[in-house]
Amino acid sequence: MTSTTQRPSTSGAVALLTTLYPPPLEVRTGSVRTPRAWAAVPSPASPRLLVPLGSRRTMARVVRRQLTGQRPRTRVVRQLLTLAAATGVLRLPAFRVGVVGGDGHPVGVEEVLGDVLGRDDLALTLPVGPPRANRKPVLQVTDAEGQVLAFAKVGDQALTRALVRREAGALAALEEHDLPHVLAPRLLGLREWDGNAVLVQEALDIPTDRLTGEEAHHRLLAVVRDVAGTAAGAPVAWVDHPYRAELETRITDLESTRGGDAVAGLRAHADALPPRLPLGVAAWHGDLNPGNVALVDGPCLVWDWERYETGVVPGLDLLHHELHAAITVHGVTPREAASALLDRAPATLSPLGLHPVAADVVARLHLLTLGSRYLADDQEAAGGDLGRIGEWLLPALAEGGR
């Protein structure tokens, strides 16, 4: 079989499928009939989601289950696509993957997923995300009827392999803690496959209806306190704080491997922090943005634990949520959001008991943490907008919160 030439607009989806179905399996687009086929949502010209072709009911179920975000656009798209898939009003062109292998045997990534889950009637729904250094295949694993069995992540390069393994460790560690306000997915398995790390985890039943306003904020505070408490410690002077040593290592590594004005900026701001200021010791989720938590009555579902870290300062998760809510939900520019984060840090962190001076330092540490992360991951080269820290993060540190 000879593969058809791919248009640039479909390259991301084709590359995704090729990772999951490597040679001698073959990915094709068009009308080729194969055992595995996906509908491109919203279109082949701009695929954002690959939905396994099947019955209308099954397609509607997997679309509704995949699109759980709370942005207004996502809610509208979820309703329209669910209706379209269920009624057949919208007929979606298909990507098809040609499978070369023994008859009746699992193929591609389904082999390792079937081993973990103990079944072979698997179908995969796949988001096609925007360019980022940490972009990786994330799979909604269902049976043939669209019932969700698990979620899986495939680390297919050095950074994402490390993140996938790190998340597996985090999920295992969280099972040792009593978290009354947090519901994290259970770890089902971590496997090495074809040079990739494959994490399989419990599929949380993520609600589309969430709390808003003050009720949501109270639940967010409860989540932040629960996560911080998984590694809580007494205040330590910043000069002796474990996170100072960690941040120092990160910046030093960047100086030796990357250099440049951005790294020099991080160094200058880190060196300016007050060495004798006492700061608490805590843990943080590491990426507690509005897309990774469902704020509801009772335990709140929290997922994507690949950045979980202990030995940090308290308050980072609360600041992270505020920053990303401003940018992704409210449409504030990154520079304005970062400056506002510093300006509002004393009020934002007061419910956690932080003194205004400590709150300002913690907010600066949050931005330094993000800056060192984005530079280490080379997010700018990967096409991530926030990777250009000289345009927003460093100016905010220089001007904000004064």
C-alpha positions in Angstrom: 0.0 0.0 0.0 1.2 3.5 -0.8 0.4 6.4 1.4 -1.3 9.4 0.0 0.5 12.8 0.1 -0.6 14.8 3.2 -1.7 18.4 3.1 0.1 20.6 5.6 -3.3 21.2 7.4 -3.5 17.5 8.2 0.1 16.9 9.2 -0.5 17.2 12.9 -3.2 14.5 12.9 -1.2 12.2 10.6 1.9 12.6 12.8 -0.2 11.8 15.9 -1.5 8.6 14.4 1.9 7.6 13.0 3.3 7.8 16.6 0.5 5.5 17.8 0.6 3.1 14.8 4.3 3.0 13.8 5.7 1.1 10.8 5.0 -1.5 9.5 1.6 0.0 10.2 0.6 2.8 7.8 -1.4 5.9 8.2 -3.6 7.0 5.2 -6.1 9.7 4.6 -9.0 9.7 2.2 -11.5 7.0 1.3 -9.3 3.9 2.0 -11.3 1.4 4.0 -9.4 0.1 6.9 -10.3 -1.5 10.3 -9.6 1.8 12.1 -11.0 5.1 11.0 -11.6 8.5 12.6 -13.7 11.5 11.8 -11.8 14.8 11.8 -13.5 17.4 14.0 -14.3 20.1 13.0 -12.8 19.4 9.5 -9.7 17.8 7.8 -8.5 21.4 7.1 -8.2 22.1 10.8 -8.5 18.9 12.8 -8.8 19.4 16.5 -10.2 16.0 17.5 -10.2 12.6 15.9 -13.3 10.6 16.8 -13.5 6.9 16.0 -16.1 6.2 13.3 -19.0 4.1 14.5 -22.7 4.5 15.3 -24.1 8.0 15.7 -24.8 7.3 19.3 -21.2 6.2 20.0 -19.8 9.2 18.2 -22.0 11.6 20.1 -21.0 10.0 23.4 -17.3 10.2 22.8 -17.5 13.8 21.6 -19.5 14.9 24.6 -17.1 13.1 27.0 -14.0 14.6 25.4 -15.1 18.2 25.3 -15.4 19.1 28.9 -13.8 22.5 29.0 -15.7 25.5 30.3 -14.7 28.2 27.8 -17.9 29.6 26.1 -16.6 28.5 22.7 -16.0 24.9 24.0 -19.5 24.7 25.4 -21.0 25.8 22.1 -18.8 23.4 20.1 -19.7 20.6 22.4 -23.4 21.1 22.0 -23.2 21.5 18.2 -20.9 18.6 17.5 -22.8 16.3 19.9 -26.1 17.2 18.1 -24.5 16.8 14.7 -22.9 13.4 15.5 -26.1 12.1 17.0 -28.5 13.2 14.2 -26.1 12.8 11.2 -26.9 16.3 10.1 -23.1 17.0 9.8 -21.1 14.3 8.0 -17.5 14.5 9.0 -14.8 13.4 6.5 -12.6 10.6 7.8 -9.0 10.0 8.5 -8.2 6.3 8.1 -5.3 4.3 9.4 -4.3 1.3 7.4 -3.3 -1.6 9.7 -0.7 -4.1 8.7 -0.4 -7.0 11.2 -1.6 -10.5 12.1 -5.3 -11.0 11.9 -7.1 -10.8 15.2 -4.1 -9.4 17.1 -3.9 -6.0 18.7 -1.9 -3.5 16.8 0.0 -0.3 17.6 -0.6 1.4 20.9 -3.7 -0.7 21.4 -1.4 -3.6 22.2 0.0 -2.0 25.4 -3.4 -0.5 26.3 -5.1 -3.9 26.0 -2.4 -5.4 28.2 -3.1 -2.9 31.0 -6.9 -3.0 30.7 -7.2 -6.7 30.0 -9.4 -6.4 26.9 -9.0 -5.9 23.1 -12.2 -4.1 22.1 -10.7 -0.7 22.3 -11.3 2.5 20.4 -9.3 5.8 20.8 -10.4 9.4 20.6 -7.5 11.8 20.1 -7.3 15.6 20.5 -4.9 17.3 18.1 -3.5 20.1 20.2 -1.6 23.3 19.3 2.2 23.4 19.0 3.9 23.1 22.4 7.1 21.5 23.6 5.2 19.2 25.9 2.5 18.2 23.4 1.9 14.5 23.4 -0.8 12.0 22.4 -3.5 12.0 25.0 -6.1 9.2 24.4 -9.6 8.7 25.5 -9.9 4.9 25.6 -13.4 3.5 25.1 -15.0 0.3 24.1 -16.8 -0.2 20.8 -20.0 1.4 22.3 -18.2 4.5 23.5 -18.1 3.7 27.2 -14.9 5.3 28.6 -12.5 2.8 30.0 -9.4 4.9 30.7 -7.3 7.8 29.6 -3.7 7.4 28.4 -0.8 9.6 27.7 2.1 8.6 25.4 5.5 10.2 26.0 7.1 10.1 22.6 10.2 12.3 23.0 12.6 13.1 25.9 10.6 15.8 27.6 7.2 14.1 27.3 8.6 10.7 28.4 9.9 12.3 31.5 6.6 14.1 32.2 4.6 10.9 31.7 6.8 9.0 34.1 6.7 11.8 36.6 2.9 11.8 36.5 2.8 8.1 37.2 4.9 8.7 40.2 2.7 11.6 41.4 -0.5 9.5 41.1 1.1 6.7 43.0 2.2 9.1 45.7 -1.2 10.8 46.0 -2.8 7.5 46.8 -1.0 7.6 50.1 -2.7 10.8 51.2 -6.2 11.5 52.5 -7.4 14.3 50.3 -11.0 15.2 51.3 -11.4 17.9 48.7 -9.5 16.4 45.8 -10.3 13.4 43.5 -7.3 12.4 41.4 -7.4 9.6 38.8 -6.0 6.2 40.0 -2.9 5.0 38.2 -3.7 1.9 36.2 -0.3 1.2 34.6 2.9 2.6 33.2 4.5 0.7 30.3 7.4 1.2 28.0 6.4 0.6 24.3 8.3 1.2 21.1 10.6 3.7 22.8 7.6 5.5 24.3 6.4 5.8 27.9 2.6 5.0 28.1 0.6 6.1 31.2 -2.8 4.6 31.7 -5.0 6.1 34.3 -8.6 6.0 35.5 -11.1 7.9 33.5 -12.7 10.5 35.8 -16.3 11.3 35.1 -15.7 15.0 34.5 -18.9 17.1 34.9 -19.7 19.9 32.5 -21.7 21.8 35.1 -19.3 23.6 37.5 -19.6 26.1 40.4 -19.0 29.7 39.7 -18.2 32.9 41.6 -17.5 32.7 45.3 -18.6 29.1 45.6 -16.0 28.1 43.0 -13.3 30.2 44.7 -14.0 28.5 48.1 -13.6 25.1 46.4 -10.4 26.1 44.7 -9.0 27.2 48.0 -9.9 23.8 49.5 -8.1 22.0 46.6 -5.0 24.2 46.9 -4.8 23.5 50.7 -5.2 19.8 50.2 -2.5 19.6 47.6 -0.1 21.8 49.5 -0.6 19.6 52.6 0.7 16.5 50.9 4.2 17.9 51.7 3.7 20.7 54.3 6.6 22.0 56.4 7.4 24.8 58.8 8.6 28.1 57.4 12.3 28.3 56.4 14.4 31.4 55.6 14.5 31.7 51.8 18.3 31.4 51.8 17.9 27.9 53.3 14.6 26.9 51.6 14.6 23.7 49.5 12.9 25.5 46.6 15.7 28.1 46.5 18.2 25.3 45.9 15.9 23.8 43.2 15.3 27.1 41.4 19.1 27.9 41.6 19.8 24.6 39.9 17.3 25.3 37.1 18.7 28.7 36.4 22.3 27.5 36.5 21.5 24.7 34.1 19.9 27.3 31.7 23.0 29.5 32.0 25.2 26.6 30.9 23.0 25.2 28.2 21.2 28.2 26.8 22.4 31.6 28.1 21.0 34.8 26.7 19.1 37.9 27.9 16.1 35.9 29.1 18.1 33.6 31.3 20.1 36.6 32.6 16.8 38.3 33.5 15.7 35.3 35.5 19.0 35.2 37.4 18.8 38.9 38.3 15.2 38.6 39.6 16.0 35.5 41.5 19.1 37.0 43.1 17.0 40.0 44.3 14.7 38.0 46.5 15.1 38.7 50.3 17.3 35.9 51.6 16.1 36.0 55.3 12.3 36.1 54.5 10.7 33.0 56.0 8.5 31.0 53.7 6.5 27.8 54.3 7.2 24.5 52.6 4.4 22.8 50.6 3.6 20.8 47.5 1.8 22.0 44.3 0.0 20.4 41.4 2.2 22.4 39.1 -0.4 23.2 36.4 -3.6 23.9 38.2 -5.3 25.8 35.4 -9.0 26.0 34.8 -8.7 23.1 32.2 -7.3 20.7 34.8 -9.8 21.0 37.7 -13.6 20.7 38.0 -14.8 22.9 40.9 -17.9 21.2 42.2 -19.7 20.5 45.5 -17.8 17.8 47.2 -14.4 16.4 46.1 -13.1 18.3 43.1 -11.8 16.4 40.1 -8.1 17.3 39.4 -6.1 15.8 36.5 -2.8 16.3 34.6 -0.4 15.8 37.5 2.8 15.6 35.4 4.2 18.8 37.1 3.4 17.8 40.7 6.3 18.9 42.9 7.1 18.9 46.7 9.4 21.2 48.6 8.0 24.4 47.0 6.5 27.5 48.6 2.8 27.7 49.4 0.4 29.5 47.1 1.8 28.6 43.7 -1.2 26.7 42.6 -3.6 29.5 43.5 -1.5 32.0 41.5 -1.2 29.6 38.6 -5.0 29.2 38.4 -5.5 33.0 38.5 -2.9 33.7 35.8 -4.2 31.1 33.4 -7.8 32.0 34.0 -7.0 35.5 33.1 -5.3 34.5 29.9 -7.3 31.6 28.6 -10.8 32.3 30.0 -11.0 36.1 30.1 -8.7 37.0 27.2 -6.2 39.2 29.1 -2.8 39.5 27.5 -0.1 37.5 29.2 1.8 40.7 30.2 -1.3 42.3 31.7 -2.2 39.1 33.4 1.3 38.7 34.9 1.4 42.3 36.1 -2.0 42.0 37.7 -0.9 38.8 39.4 1.9 40.6 41.1 -0.3 43.6 42.0 -3.1 41.4 43.5 -0.8 38.8 45.2 -1.3 40.1 48.8 -5.1 39.8 48.4 -5.0 36.6 46.4 -2.8 34.8 48.9 -4.2 36.3 52.2 -6.7 33.3 52.5 -3.7 31.1 52.8 -2.3 33.2 55.6 0.6 34.8 53.7 1.9 38.2 54.8 1.8 40.8 52.0 5.6 40.8 51.7 5.7 37.0 51.5 2.8 37.1 49.0 4.8 39.4 46.7 7.8 37.1 46.9 5.8 34.0 46.2 4.2 35.7 43.2 7.6 36.5 41.8 8.7 32.9 42.5 5.7 31.7 40.5 6.7 33.7 37.5 10.4 32.7 37.8 9.2 29.1 38.0 7.2 29.5 34.8 10.0 31.3 33.1 12.6 28.7 33.9 10.2 25.9 32.8 9.3 27.5 29.5 13.0 28.1 28.7 14.1 24.6 29.7 11.3 23.1 27.6 12.1 25.5 24.7 8.4 26.4 24.4 9.2 29.3 22.1 10.9 27.1 19.5 7.9 24.7 19.7 5.5 27.5 18.9 4.1 28.1 22.3 3.1 31.8 22.7 4.1 31.9 26.4 7.6 30.7 25.6 8.6 34.3 24.6 9.1 35.3 28.2 11.0 38.4 27.3 7.8 39.9 25.9 5.6 39.4 29.0 7.0 37.6 32.0 10.3 39.5 32.5 8.7 43.0 31.9 6.0 42.1 34.5 8.6 41.2 37.0 10.4 44.4 36.4 7.4 46.7 36.5 4.5 44.9 38.4 3.7 44.7 42.1 5.7 47.8 43.0 
